[in-house]
Amino acid sequence: MTSELVPYLCVADARAAIDWYVEVLGADVVYEPIVMPDGKVGHVELAVDGARWMMADAHPEIDFEPPPADRGAGVTLHLTVPDVDRLCAAVTAAGTALDRGPEDSPPAGRVAVFRDPFGHRWFLNQPVPGITEP
């Protein structure tokens, strides 16, 4: 058995988040939303080029809540992509500001950082020959 660590994100509006991640990040919905009796999304799974995460609407009754907008992120999601600049263009076109980059940052490669509209911080990484060390 191989262990796996998969982020499970909490968002205030899962339907809007699904749309944003699909339209902006190019994510695929790999497990269709489970809608709870109260109408909230109880579970959905998305992936970008096989990099998977799970997500659900907030459920304060079980202490599952999105990151507060008035403080820094406690976790960064690191996503390796084939074209950081293309993805940054999509992120900014959707109205989301970049916190960093895109820029070359040896030994990581080409990188950028942004906080999505749902409060989650993303670090994009594109390995680049001549920049990325073996």
C-alpha positions in Angstrom: 0.0 0.0 0.0 1.2 3.5 -0.8 0.1 6.4 1.4 -1.5 9.4 -0.2 -2.2 12.9 1.1 -5.1 14.7 -0.6 -6.2 18.2 0.5 -9.8 18.5 1.5 -10.9 22.2 1.1 -13.7 23.9 2.8 -15.4 26.8 0.8 -18.3 29.0 1.5 -19.9 28.3 -1.9 -18.9 24.9 -3.4 -20.9 25.3 -6.5 -19.2 28.6 -7.3 -15.8 27.1 -6.4 -16.4 24.1 -8.7 -17.2 26.5 -11.5 -14.1 28.7 -10.8 -11.7 25.8 -10.6 -13.0 24.2 -13.8 -13.1 27.5 -15.8 -9.9 29.1 -14.4 -7.6 26.3 -13.4 -8.9 23.8 -16.0 -9.9 21.3 -13.3 -11.9 18.3 -14.1 -14.7 17.1 -11.7 -13.6 13.5 -11.0 -16.2 12.7 -8.4 -19.6 14.4 -8.9 -20.9 16.5 -6.1 -22.9 14.8 -3.3 -25.6 17.2 -2.4 -26.9 17.0 1.2 -30.5 17.3 2.2 -30.0 20.9 3.2 -28.7 21.6 -0.4 -25.1 22.0 0.5 -22.4 20.2 -1.3 -21.2 17.5 1.1 -18.3 16.2 -1.1 -16.8 16.7 -4.6 -13.5 15.8 -6.0 -11.5 17.8 -8.6 -8.2 17.3 -10.4 -5.8 19.3 -12.6 -3.7 17.0 -14.7 -4.2 14.2 -12.1 -3.4 16.4 -9.1 -6.5 15.8 -7.0 -8.3 17.5 -4.1 -11.6 17.1 -2.3 -13.9 19.9 -1.4 -17.2 20.7 0.4 -19.4 23.5 1.5 -18.8 24.8 5.1 -20.3 22.8 7.9 -19.8 24.9 11.0 -21.7 22.3 13.1 -18.7 20.0 12.7 -16.1 22.7 12.8 -15.4 22.6 9.0 -15.1 26.2 7.9 -13.3 28.1 5.1 -10.2 30.1 5.8 -11.0 33.6 7.2 -10.5 36.3 4.6 -8.9 38.7 7.2 -5.8 36.6 7.9 -3.1 34.8 6.0 -3.5 31.2 4.7 -2.4 28.4 7.0 -1.7 26.0 4.1 -0.4 26.5 0.6 -1.5 24.1 -2.2 1.5 23.4 -4.4 0.5 22.6 -8.0 3.0 21.6 -10.7 1.7 22.7 -14.1 3.1 22.7 -17.7 2.6 26.5 -18.3 2.7 28.8 -15.3 2.3 31.9 -17.5 -0.8 30.6 -19.2 -2.5 29.7 -15.9 -1.6 33.1 -14.4 -3.2 34.8 -17.3 -6.4 32.8 -16.7 -6.3 33.6 -12.9 -5.8 37.3 -13.5 -8.4 37.4 -16.3 -10.9 36.0 -13.7 -10.1 39.0 -11.4 -7.8 37.3 -9.0 -4.5 39.1 -8.2 -1.2 37.3 -8.1 0.8 37.6 -4.8 4.0 36.7 -6.7 5.2 36.1 -10.2 5.2 34.6 -12.6 8.9 34.5 -12.2 11.9 32.3 -12.6 13.0 31.0 -9.2 15.9 28.5 -9.2 15.9 25.7 -8.3 12.1 25.5 -8.4 11.6 26.7 -12.0 8.9 29.1 -13.0 6.6 30.0 -10.1 3.7 32.1 -9.1 1.5 32.5 -6.0 -2.1 33.6 -5.7 -5.0 33.3 -3.2 -8.2 32.1 -4.9 -11.6 33.8 -4.3 -12.4 31.1 -1.7 -9.4 31.9 0.5 -7.0 29.1 -0.5 -3.4 29.9 -1.4 -1.9 28.3 -4.4 1.8 28.0 -5.4 2.2 27.2 -9.1 5.4 25.6 -10.3 6.6 24.8 -13.8 9.9 22.9 -13.9 12.1 24.6 -16.6 15.2 23.0 -18.2 18.2 25.1 -17.3 16.5 26.5 -14.2 15.3 23.5 -12.4 18.1 21.6 -10.8 18.1 17.7 -11.1 
